[in-house]
């Protein structure tokens, strides 16, 4: 009791006890409702968050004052976060309370979130020792920490590549998800298009051709897919190894840097995506390296040397080539970085020139590839209609009796075979029958506006449900593919009804079954309903939404530390997140670039070894 009196004033003690009691009562009610609904998944993450919040209450974090922002701003942030998580819980489980009860949960749990947020901001303030070049007293660019030679790079590369060899041996020659089937169709049957990044399709085609022509392989398809896996493994391992050297040069703690390399090598997510035939893996590594480049740019006072700029130009061109919609996020990045460097005229002019050269290089290489292989332009106008298609489909499903004859005629002009099909987490079903002609799009736009004015609440809910994996820490919708085949966290195979297409497009492909024990272990990890979801630390780091909030937390800390220039590395990932919000669904491989970038940015901001500065 004496210790409590020393720690708290009477007023603080009463408030702390009240906040703890109401949060525990709410938690008990939530667990009871989840148990009655037959779902206890949130027992993986929710108890961990609850215990952390209670610990922060005991540490008087509820009464912290100097933690970046005013109390009102911090209350709004905590309330917004709590409301999103309660909303996700409420929408995910039928019978999980009523709307008024959910509002009570938000009110009762917000103080817990507020205390936890204060504690994290306080810790970030202590760890956020990143300095610009001018603050560190450097003359030409950012100060470097530990000298990292080629041996460190190749050592990290060998470790990561060796770690990737485990899933490679397990799933030899490659993991074939459903997305590779249309690319194989382009290569073997229908002809190349620009729907998928052409550079990736050509890489896959070249590997298959090399496998077929190699005289020492009996199975050309398997050899070609194995070549592709090895190339992608090398590219990913090279990116992780370079990031390791970058972290060491920028004084990130040695043990955190080691942990980064070990995680890259042996955490199953990285290894399984490294041997998965998908365009997302190489692109994610490019985004991660690009984030590091922009970070270095943000802490410098002078423009980098020519060699660095050449690497930046090539990296930017590859970034645009490996994802078709990267151009939108990149243009936003260019606009922001140009605005921030406007007053530094020599710096601005050189960067503006580099951005122009990178864009021209992208156009040139892409144009040459299209011309060389006679690829047809296939932009799929309906791909940009994911959000409005979902919004219309939701209204059509839940308010069909309220639709007028004019509504039905307009919808019939867009969806020829009746009303659109609605699946909350994926837009592919609602937009798959939309033609791209001008008349159809005119009807679509008119009906979208008309229904939106009458059902704004349904429009908002359709948008949030489609993107639930981005903002809900206990979401499970991202565990299924677009056609609701329960293929789990990383989609390690294709649907069974696609087997006939695989047999026709890659007749020599057959995954070996010699390492059944390892395959069982990886299936245990990758499945959507396994026990890892109930292990709090594992469940948290495997949720895509965790990395959304990690990136936002980094941004808020940069503002709180009064170093807005350090926001520049987060601009491209945030813009990329915006394109995902407008995309068809949330999958782990879609979020993978954001996941890698957020981790690297957090290490650079908060993993700095303060002893290197003599503090």
N, C-alpha and C positions, 0 to 999 in steps of 0.2 A: 504493500500500500504506500509506503514511503517513496518507493521508486516511481510509482504512478504520480504521486503529488509533485515530485521533482520534475517529471516529464510534462505533465499537463496542468493547466489551470483548471479550476472547476468548470468553467464554461466550455473549454476545449474538451474536457473529459466527457461531459454530457453529450456534446455534439458527436464526438467520436463513437461513443457507445450506441447512440441512436442510429447513426449511419450504419454501423456494423450489424445491429439487430435487424433493421429493415431489409438490408441486403441479404442476410441469411434467411429471413422469412421468404423473400422473393425467390431465392435460389431453391429452397425446399419446395415451394409451390411449383416451380418450373420443372424440377426433377420428377415430382409426382405426376405432373401432366405428361411429361415425356414417357414415363414408365407406363402410364395408362394407354398412351398412343403406340406403344410397342417400339419406341425408338429412344435409345440412350446414347446416341452418337456424341452429343455435345458434352457428355461426361468426360470426353477426352480433353477438350480445351476449356470449357466453362469453369470447371473446378480450379484449374490452374490460374485463370484470370481472377477468380474469386479469392483465392488464397493470396495472390499478389496484391490485390486491392486491400485486403485486410492487413497485410504486412505494412503497406504504405500508410494505412490509417494509424497503426501503432507507432510508426515513425513520424507522426504528426505532419505527413505530407499534405493533409487537407488544409493546413494553415500556412503552407509555403507562400511567400510573397514575391520574392525576386526570382522568378522563373520565366524569363523571356517576355511574357505578355501580361496584360492586365487581367484581373480576376474575371471580368465580364467576358473577355475573349476566350479565356481558358474554360469557363463554364460552358460557353457555346460549343467549343470543340468537343468537350467531354459529353455534352448532351447529344450532339450530333452523332458521335461514334456509338453511344449507347443506343440511341434510337434505331440506327441501322442494324445493329446486332439483334435487338429485340424484334425488329421488323422481319429480319431474316428467319429468326426462330418461329415467329408467329405464322409466316407464310409457308414454312417448310413442314409443319406438323398440323394436320387436321385435328381440331379439338384442343389445341394448345391455348386454351383461354379465350377470352373475348377481347374486342378492341379496347373497351375501357380498362380492362385489367392490364392489357399490354401497356397502356399509357401510364398506369400506376407503376409497372415494372421500370419503365424509363425513369420516372421521377425518383424511385427508390434506389436504383443502381447507378444513377449519374454521380452521386458523391464518391462512390467507389472508383468509378472511372476517372473522376477529377483528381483524386488522390494519386492513383497510379500514373496518370499523365503528368502531374507535378513532379513525381519522383523521377520519371524518365527524362523530363526536361532538365531537372537539376543535375542528373548524372551526365546528360549530354553537354550541359554547360561546362562541367568539370573536364570532360574528355575532349571537347571541341577545340583542339589546339592548332587547327590548320591555319597557316599563315600565308599571306600573299608574298610575292617576291620582295615587294617594297618593305613590308612589315618585318621580314627576316633580314633585311639589310643586304640583299643580293643585288648585284649589278646587272647581270645578263640572264634574266629568266629566273625560274624557280630554283631555290636552293635544293641541292640533292642531299639525301641521307647517306645510307650505306652504299659503298661502291659495289655494284653487282656485275659480275663478269659473265662470260659466255657459259662457264661451267655451271653456274647457278641455273641459267635458262635450260641448258640441255639436261641437267639433273632433274629439274621439275618436269620437263617434257617427258623424259624417260619414265618417271614415276606415274604421271597421269596416263600416258599411252599404255603402260603396263597394266594399270588398273582397268583401262578400257578393254584390254584383251580378255578379261574374265567374261563380260557379257558377250564379247565377240565369239569366244569359243563356245559359250552356252547357246547362242542363237545363230551360229554359223549357217548361212553366209550373212544374214541380215534380218532385222525385224521389219516385216512388211505390214504396214498399216493400210487402211482403206484408201488413204489419199494418194498412194502411189499407183493405184489401178488406173485412173484417168491419164496419168503421165505415161504409163506403159502402153496404154491404148494409143496415145499420140505417137509414140516411138514405133510401135509395131503395126498399127492399123490405120488410124484416121488421119495422121499427119500432124505436124507440130503446130501449136498455137501459142499465144502469149497469155493464156489464162493463168497458168502457173509460170513462175519466173523461168524464162527461157534458158538462162544460164544454168540453172539447176537441172532442167530437163536434158539439156545437151551434155552435162556432166554425167548423168545417169546413162544416157545413150552411148556416150563414148566408152564408159566402163563396160557396158554390155557388149559392145562391138569388140573391145579389147579381149574380153573373156572368150568370145566366140572364135577369135582369130589365134588365140594362144595355143600352140601345138601341144603343150604339156598338161593341159587340163581336159579331162574327159567330159566335163559338163560345163558348157559355155555360160549358161545363165547363172549358175552358182558361182563360177569364177568371176564373172562380171560384177555380180552383187557383192562378192567379197572384196573386190578391188574398190568398189564404191565405199564400202564400210571402212576400209583401211585409210582411204583418202580423207574421209570425214573425221575419222578418229585422229588422224595426224593434224588436221586443221583445228579441231577442238582442243587437242592437247597443246598445240602451239599457242593458241589464244590464252589458255589458262596459264601456261608457263610464262608468257610475256607479262600477263597481269601480275604474276608473282614477283617478277623482277621490278615491275612498276611500283608495287606496294612497298618493296624494300627500299627503292630509291626515294620514295616519299615518306620514309620514316614510320611506316606502319609497324606495329609491334612484331618482332620476329616470330613469336609463337602463334600469333594470329595469322601471319603469312603462311607458316607451316600448316596450320589447320586448314587454310583455304586450299592449299595444294592437295592435302590428304582427302578433303571432302570432294574435290573435283575428281580425284582418282577413284575413290571407292564408294561414294554415296550413289546408290543405284540410279537415281534420276539422271545424272550426267552420263554414266556409262551406257544406260539403255537408250537414251536419246542419241548418243554418239554412234550407235550401230543401227539406228532406225532410219529407213530410207524416207526422209522427209526434208523439205526445204527449210524447216524451222531451226534445225540445229546449227548449221553454219551461220545462218542469219543472226541467231542469238549470240554467238561468239563475236560476230562483227559488231553488234550493238554494244556488247560489254567492252570491247577494245575501244570503240568510238567514244564511249562515256569516259574512259580513262584519258583519251586524247583531249577531250574538251575540258576535263578537270585540269590537266596540265596547262592548257591554254588560259583557263580562268585565273590561275595563281601567278601568271607571268605579267610583268609590266612591259616587256618588249616582245616584239614578234619573234617567233621561233626561227631557227636557221632553215636554210633551204631544204636540207635533207628531211627534216621533220615535216615541212609543208608538203613535200612530194608524197611522203607516206600518208599524210592526212588526205590528200587529194585521191590517191588510189583507194584508201579505205572508204572514203565517202562514195566513190563510184561503185565499189563492190556492195556497199550497203544498199544503194538504190537498185542495183541489178538483182539482188537476192530477195527482194520483196517488192511487189508491184505497188503497194500502197505506202511504201516508205517515203515517196516523194512528198506527200502531204505533211507528214511529221517533219521531214527535213526542211521544207520551205519555211515552216513555222520556226524551226531552229535557226535558220539563216536570218530570218527577220529579227528575232530577238537578239542574236549575237551581233548583228549589224547595228542595231539600236544602241547596244551597250558599249560598242567600240567606236561610235560615231565621232566622239570628241578626240580620240587618239588617231589622228588622220593617217599617219604612215601605217599604223597597225590596222586600221579599218580598210585602207586601200589594198594592202597585201592580202588580208583575209577575204575581202570581196572578190579580188582577182582569183584566189584559190577556189572559192565556192563556184565561181563562173567556170573555171577550168574543169572542176570536178563534174559539174552538170553537163558540160559539153562532152567530156569523156564518157559519161554514162550514156548520153544520147548516141554518140558515135559507136561505142561498142555494142549497145543494144540494137542499133540500126544495122550494123554489119552482121550481127548474128541473125536477125530477122531476114535480111536479104540473102545471106549465104544458104540458109536452110529453107527459104520460101515459107516461113511461118506466117500463118494468118492471124490477123488481129482479132482477139476474142476477149473483149473487155467485160462482157456480161453486165449490161446495165443494171440488171436486177440485183447484182451483188451489192449495189449501193442502197438498196431499198430494204435492208434487213429490219431496221427499226420501224419505219412506217408500215411495212407489211405485217409485222408482229402486232402493232397497235390496231390496225384494221381487223386482223384475224381475231384478236381478243374481243373486240366489240361485237364482231359477227357471231362469235360462239356464245357469249354471255348475254347478248341483247338482241338476239335475232328477231324476237317478237316486236321489238321497237323500231325495226328498220322499215322505212317507207318503200313504196314500189320503185321510186326513183333510186333509192339506195341499192335495191336488189338489181336493178338494170345496170347501174354503174359497176357494181361488183361482178355481175355476169359478163360485162365487157372486158374485165381484167382477168378474172378467173373463169375460164370458159365452162368448166365442169361443175360449177356450183360455188358455194362459199369457201373461203380459204380455210385450210387446216391449221389448227393452232396447237403448238407445243411450246409451253412457256420458256424453256431454256434454249431453244434453237429456232432460228428463223428459216432454215432451209426448206421446211415443209410449207411454210406460208408463202414464200416467194418463188418456189420452184416452177410454178406454172405461169409466171408473169412474162409476157412477151416484151421485147425491148423497142417496139415500134412507137412512133410519136403519138399516135392516137390512143394507144393503150395507156401510155404514161400520162397523157392528159386526163383521161378518166380517173386514173389512179390518184393523181395529185388533187383533183377536185373532190373526190370522195374522202381522201385523207383529211383535208381541211374541214369538210363538212362534219364528219364524225368526230373530229378532234374538238370542235366547238361545242358539241353536245356531250361528249364523254371524256373530259380532260383527265378525270381520275383514273379511268381504265388505261388511257394512253401512258400516264406516269407509271402505273403498275406494270404494264407490259414492258416498258423500258427497263425498269428495275429488275424484274424477274429474268429477263434475257441476260442481264449482266450480273446476276446474283453471285457468281463465282468471283467477281472482282471486289465486292464490298462486304460479303458475308463470311466471317471467319469459320462458320460451321456449315458452309454450303456443301452439298453433295451432287449438285446438278452437273458439275464439270467432270464427274467420274464416268459419265456415259457419252457415247459418241452421238453424232447428229441424228442417227436413226434409232436411238434408244437401245442399241445392243450394249449390254453391260460388260464393257471390255476393260473397265478399270482406269486407274490413275494415268497410265502411260499408253494405253491402247496398243498392246503388244501383238495384236493380230488383226486380221480383217474379218468381217462378218462371214459366216459359213455360206450364205447364199452368193457370195462373191467368188467362191472357189472355181466355178466354171470359167469365169473371166481370167483368173490367175492361170488356170491350166492352158488357156488359149494364148495368153500374152507372154507368159514366162514358163513354158512347159518344162524347163529343166529345173525350176525352183523347187526345192524341197528342203525344209529345215531339218537338220539331223537331230536325232533323238538320243544321242550318246551320253549327254550330261543331264539326266533326268533330275538328279538331286538339285543341281544348280537351277534348272528351270523351275522346279518347285519352289525354291527360295525366292526367285525373282517374281514368280506368279503371286507368292504370298505378299510380296511388297507391292506389286502393281495392281492387284485386284482391288475393286472398289468397296468391298465389304469385309476386309480383314482387320485383324486386331490392332494394326498400327494406328488406326483411326481413334483408338481409345487410349493411346499412350500420349500424354499431353505434349511433350516436346516434339515428338515425331509428327503428331497430327498438326501442330502449328506450322512447322517449317514446310509441310507438304501442302498447305492451303495456299492457292494463288492469291487470295485476298490479303494474306499476311504481308506479301511483298508490295501490294498497293499501299498499305498503311505505312510500311517501312519507308517507301519512297516519299510519301507525304510527310512523314515525321522528319526525314532528312531536310526537306524543304523548309518546314517550320523552324527547325533548329538553325538553319542558315540565316533566316530572317531574325530569329531571336538573338543570334550571336552578332548581329549587325554586320554580316558579311554577305550581302545579297549577290555579289559577284559569284559566289560559290553555288548559286542556283543554276548557273549556266549548264553544268553537266546533267542536270535533271530535266532540262527543257525537252530534249529529244525523247527520252523515255516517257515523259508526261504526255507529249503529243502522240506518241505511239499508243499510249493508254487510251487516248481519245479516239483513235481509229478503232481500237478494240471495242470500245463502248458502242460504236456504230456498226460493228461487224455482226456476223451471224450467231456466234456463240462464244462461250468461254471454255477453253481447253488448256491443259497444262502446257502443251507445246506452243500454243499461241502466247501464253504468258511467260514462257521461258526467257525471252530477251529481257523483259522487265524484271524478272526474278534475278538474273545475273547482274544487271546494271544496278539494281537497288542494293544488293549485297556489296558490290565493289564500292559504291558511293558511301555506304555506311562505314566500311572499313577505312576509307580515306578520311572521313570526317571524324570518326570517333575511335579509331583503332591506332591512333598515332602514339608512338613511343615517346612519352614526355621526357624520359631520361636522355633521349638524344638531343634535347634542347637545353639540357642542364637544369631542368626544373624539378 
